[in-house]
């Protein structure tokens, strides 16, 4: 008997069927044997010119410090990438690994986007062997199709699932009993080129040959183990510099534009030792509508977040005059402690993508200073937003291939703010007894407004991990964990849908 397709259906790719998405309270194990799915979901590797830049360098010889909740260095996707670590929370074991009984996922997710090595693909049995399809009678095929394809799509998308799918491809699958490969898949190069060493699965970072240092923090105040968040960050920055970091990634934010004076020396130590500091802008869904410290510190490279279509993320990207550049913040994938993988959103993920790009630039141009590396990243970005420096996109959207190999405008040091100059101007009045004089009443000079050009959001009386790790925003503010086979299918459905619209 023939089968009647009742509604428009979605693209099936290989054996990747859709599965329900789980909230932060549910952790679903993603089997390592099927980690190829996660590798294929990293659209930014192609879209941002990362794989093209890999033809020049993969970040060898560059060290990036991840100051966060700690890195699970035993995750298979790192494979020796983590070369050193330290705990600053008082609750860790001194290795820089996640601190028990606190939020542990964030640092591992972040680090995997910087320098994940990927994993060796494993041979797995195809749960939908196409030869079995040929042996089915028409009645058996119709029943299988209804139970395994239509039912899954209805469960995943609900009543409106037909609006999310591609009718032509599913009809082709039904008629031929073969999984279709559409033009969009071929154009997108679903299996991007692997870095040196051959094909990989799992999550691979933008700079897979770079080394990582891990500084583990407890991002909540009060810290049950001792030092507060501000103290931990200052100590971690100094440690990272002294341990030889070329780049420091801070995918954390306070929600306040001002930073404690105790941070001046720490971040100045980084600046004076030619270390590039990169920070996430923060997330609106976490209540951070304007960029907060440490992203507001002069000299720090501040990263906003965009979706796959390069539209600014409405839930996961704060705005402000401190924004320098934008990069992918949704949908992202990353490594989780315990050998798992997850789908997540937020400028916490955009920052390490830029940190990885900075490592590629440093490896390709070892004679450049940190601010010159920043210059290449900003001046090679793809234009986005309003003309000039946009408060949401900054200089534009990251273009890794151009930053590594393209021609950029001549570097002018005077075009870039430094923390040293900011301290000289703004801390002077606080440190010198006679450093301030009132404006004479008859001078005709009118004092301008103090502080930032917009009101800063009010800080809560007690900060929690959501305040400091706010750039990791998923859906309603939690981490979305998905079954292994979901990510590639959803990614290919949406891209295919755009290609056929």
N, C-alpha and C positions, 0 to 999 in steps of 0.2 A: 504494500500500500504506500501511497505517496505521503510525504510529510508536509504539512502546511505551516509555514512560519507565521505565527500569530502577530508578532511585532518585530520592529527593527532590532537587530542583535549586534553584539560587539565583536571586535577583533579577537580571535584566539591566536596566540603566537606559540608555536611549539606545543608543549604540554602545560603551558602556564595558564591555569584557570584562576579566576578571581576568588578572593577569600575575604571574609569580614575583617574590618579594621578594629583594633582594640584600643581602649583608652589607656591612660598612664598607669592605672591600677592593675592592669593585666599585662604580664610579660610573657610573650609567646616565643618559645625557642625557635630559632632559625637554623636548621641543620647545616653544618659546614659543607656537607656533600653537595648542596645545591646553591652554593654561594655565587655561582655564575649569574644568577638573577640580579643580585645586588650590583655586581660589576656593570651589567648592561644598563642599569638605571641611572648611571652617573652622566647625565646629558651634558654637563658643563665641560667635560673633558674634550668633547668635540666642539661644542658651541662656542667656547671661550678660547679656542686655539691651543689648548693644553697639549693634545697629542701632536700637533704640529711643532710646538716648542720642544717636545721630547726628542725631536730629530737633532736638536742642538745640545740639549742638556736635560738631565733629570734631577738636578739639584745636588749632585755629588759634592762633598766637601763643605756643605753649609749646615749649620746647627741651629735649630729652632727650639726655643724654650716655650713650653705650654704651661702657663700659670693658671691652674684650674682646679678641678676636683680630683685630679690624679689620673694616670693612664694605666690601664690594665696591659702591661707590657707582655703578658703571656698570650694575649689574643693572637690567633694565627695570622691575622692580616698585618701585624707589625713585623714579625720575623726578624728581630734584631734591630729594629729602627730606634728603640729607646736605649740610649747609651748612658744615661745618668738620671738620678732623681733625688729629691729631698722632700721631706714633709715639714710644713710650716704651721700646721694646725695644732700640733701637740697630740693628735690622736692617731697618727699613722705610724708605720713601721720604719720610716726613714728612707724608703725606696722610691717615694714619689707615686706609689700606687694609690688607688681609691681608699679613702678612709672608711672603715666599717661603720655601719649604723648611721650613715649620712647619705645624702644624694650622691651617688657614685658614677652615674652614667656620663655626665656632661663632658668631663675631660677626655674620656676615651673616644666619644663621638667626634669631638673637635680634632683630636690628634690624628684620627684616621683620615680626615680630609686633607691634612697637611702632608703626611708622609707614610700613609698606609702602603705596605708592600704588595698587598694582594695575597692570594693563596693559589696553590696549584689546583687547576680544575680536576674534579674527580668524575670518573665514569659512574653514572647512575642509570638504573633501569628506567626506561621511559614508561610512566604509568599508563600512557595511552598509545600503545603500539599500533601503528597504522595498519600493519598486516592483520591484526585482529579485526579491524574494521571491515576488511575485505571478506572475512569469513562470516560476518553477521548477515542474517536475512534482512529484508527491508523492514519487517516488523521489529526485529531486534535493534536495528540501527535507529529507527524512529524512537523507540523507548529509551535507548541509551542517550540519544541526543537531547530528548526532553528532560531526562533526569540529571544529566551532567552539565549541560550547557545552559539551557534556558533557566532551569531552576537556580543555578548559581548566579546568573545575571540578575534574576529577579530578587534574590536574597541580598545581593550586594547593593543594587541601585534602587530598589523599591519600585513603586508604581511608575516612576518617570524614567526607568532605566533605558527605554527605547530612544530617549533623546541623547544618550551618551555614546551610542554605538554606530558601527558601520555595517549597513545591511548587505552591501555587495560582497564583502569578505566572508560573512557568515554564510551567505547563500552558496558561495563557492565551496566552503568547507562542507556544507551539507550535501551538495551535489557530488563532489569529488571524493569525499571522505579523506581528504588530505588537508593538513594545516596550511593555510595560505600565507604567503609572504607578499605583502603589498609593496607598491612603489615607495611609499613613505618609509618603510623599514629599510629598503635598499638604499635610499638616499641618505638616511640617518646613520648608516653604518652601525647597526645595532651592536655589533661586537667591535668596539674601538680597538685601535692598535694597542698592543701591550707594550710596556716598557721593556728594557733590556732583560733578557732572561726567558722570553717566550710568553705564551698565553697565561692570563691570570684570571682568577675569580675573586670573590670577596670585594672589599672596598679598597680602592687604590687612591693614594693621595696625589695632589697636584705635583709634588716633588718627591717621588717614591725612592730616590736615592739619598735624600737628606737625612740627617740624624735628629733625634728628638731628645730634649731634656724635659723632665716632668717635675713640676713643683705642685705638691698636693696641698689644697686648702680646705677649710670648712667654711662654706659661704653662708653663714648665718650668724647673727648676733642676738643674744650672747652665744659664743662658741663654748659648747660643753667641755671642751678639752683645754681651753686657755685663751690664747691671744685672739683679739678681735680681727675682723676682716681687714680693716685698714692697715693694721700692723703686719698681718700676714703678707699682704700684697707688697708692701714696701720692702720687707725682708726678702721676699721671693724675687723681686726685680733685681736687687743687688746681687743675690746669689746667682741668678741666671747670667748676669754680665760677667761676674767673676769666674763662672764655669766655662766661659768661652762662647756663649750664645751670640750668633750674628743677628738673629731676629727673636723678638718676644711676642707671643700671641696672647692677648687678653680678651677672651670671649665672655667677659663679665662687665657689669656696669652697675653703678650705684643709684641711678635715677636722679642724681643731683649734679648740677653743672660745676659746682665748686669742688675742689679736692682738698684734703687735709694738708696743712703745710708740711707735715712729716713726709709727704710723698715727694716734695721738691728735690731733696737730696737723692732719693732713689732713682727717680726718672732723669735727673740731671746726670747721675752716674752712667746711665745708659747712653744718653746723648753724648757725653764727653768721651765715651769709649766706642763710639760709632756703631751702636746697636740700634736697629730699626724696631720700633715698638708699634704694633698693629692692634687696634681695639675695635670691638663691635659697637655699633651705634646704639643698640638697645631696641626694645620692642614696644610698640604701642599697646599691644594686648596685655603687657605686664604693667601698664600704667606709665610707661616712659615715653611721653609724647615729644620731648626735646632730648637731644643727645646729652648723656650724663658722663661724669668722670668714670674711668680714666680717659675716655675718648675725647674729652674737651681739653686735655693737656696739650699745650703747644708742642709741635714736633711729632706728636702721635699721629699715625695714619689711621683715619677713622673710616669704617666700612659700613655702608647701608646695604639693604637687601632687596632683591627683585625676584619675581617669579620666572617661570620658564619662558614667558613671552616678553620678559624684560620690563614688565610693569612694576613700579615700586610696590613692595609688599605693604598692604594696608594694615595688617595685624602685626607684622614682624619687622617694622623698620621705623625707628624714630627719625626726626628731621632736625635740621639746624645748620648754622653756619660752619660747624666743625666738620661736616660730611666731606670726605675727600673723594670717594669712589664707591661704586656699587658692584655687587656680585651676587651670584645665586644664593637665595636663602630658602627657597621652596620650589618643588619638593626635593628634599635631600635624603640621602641614606648615610648610614655611618655604622661603625663597629661599636658593640656594646660589651661591657665586662662579661666574662664567662663564655666567650666564643660566639656570642649572638650578634645579630644585626638589627637595625631599626630604621624606620622612616621618621624623619623629623623636619622641623622648620625653624627658622630664626636667623637673625644676624650673627648669632653664635657660630653658624655654619658658613656664613659669607666671609667672616674674618679669616678663618684658616684657609679658605680657598685663595684669598689674596696673599696670605702669608706664604703659601706654597708657591704662588707666582713670584713673590719677591725672592724666594730661594732660587728659583730658576734664573732670574735676572742676575743675582749675585754670582751664581756659578758660571753663567755665560760671560759676565763682565766683572771679573774679580778685582779690578782696580777701582771700581766705583765706590764712593762713600755711601753710607746709609741713605742720606738725603738725596743723593744722585739716583739711587735705586728707586726711591719714592718718586722722583721726578719722571723716570722712565715709565713707571706704572700709571701715573696720573696723566701725563701728556700723550700717552698712546691709547687711552681709553676711548671707547666708542661713544660718540655724543648721545646724550639723553637729557630729557628735561629742558628747562629754559636755557637760553644762551648764556654763556659764561659759567660760573660755578653755581650749580643748582642746589637749593637747600635740601633736596631729597636725594639726588643722584651725585652730587659733587661734580667732579670733572667728567663723569659718565660711567659706562659699564666696562668692567675689566676686559681687556683684550690681551691675553697672555702671549700669543705669538708675536704681536707687534711690540710688546714690552721687551721681549727677549731679543728679537731680531730686526725690528723695524727702525726706521729713522725717526728721531724725536727732536724737538726744538732744543736749542742750545741751553744748557743749564745756567741758571742765574740764582746764586745762593740767596740774594736779597729777596727773592720771591717767596721764600719759605720761612715761616716763623720758627723760632727756637725757644726752648724753655729757659735757657740762660738769659736771653734778652727779656723775657717776660718777668723773670724773677728780679732782674735789675730794675725794671720799671715799677712793678707792682708790689714787690715785697720791700722795697727801699723805705717807703713811708712807715712800714711797720717796724723796721729794724733800726732806723735812725731817729734819734730824739728830735732833731730839728729838720727832719726830711720833708716836712709839709708846711706850706704857707697858705693861708686863706687868700682868696682872690680879692683884691681891693674893691671896695664898693663903687669907686668912681672909675674903674678900669674899662667899663663897657663890655666886659667879657661875661658871658652867661655860661655857667657850668652845665655840662651835658648830663644825661642820665647815667647812673652808675650801673655796672654789671652788664649782663648779657642783654641783647635787644628784645628778649621775650621773658615772660615770667617763668621761673623754674617750677616744676611740680613739687608739691610739698612731700617731704619724706615722712614715712611712717615712723612712729616712736621706736619700734623695734624692727630691724631688718631681718628678713628670712632668706632662705636659699632662692626663693623666687625673685627677690629684689636683686640679688647679685648675679644669679644665673639666668636673669630674665631674658637675655637674647635667645634662649632656647624655647621658642613658643610653638606649640602644636595645637591646632584647633582651638579648644577652649582654654589653652594655657598649659596643657600637660603634654607629655611625650607620647606620640602615636607609635605603637609597636605593631608591626604587621607580620602576617605569615609570609614565609619565604617567597612563595610564588606570586605574591600580589604585585610587588613593585614594578617589575618589568611589564606585566600585562597592563597595568593602569597607565604607565608611561607611554606604552606603544598605542594604547587606545586613544589617548588624548592627542598624541601627535598625528595619528592616522586620521582622526576626526577633523583636525585642522586642515590636513592635506586634501580632504575630500569635500570641504565646505565651500 
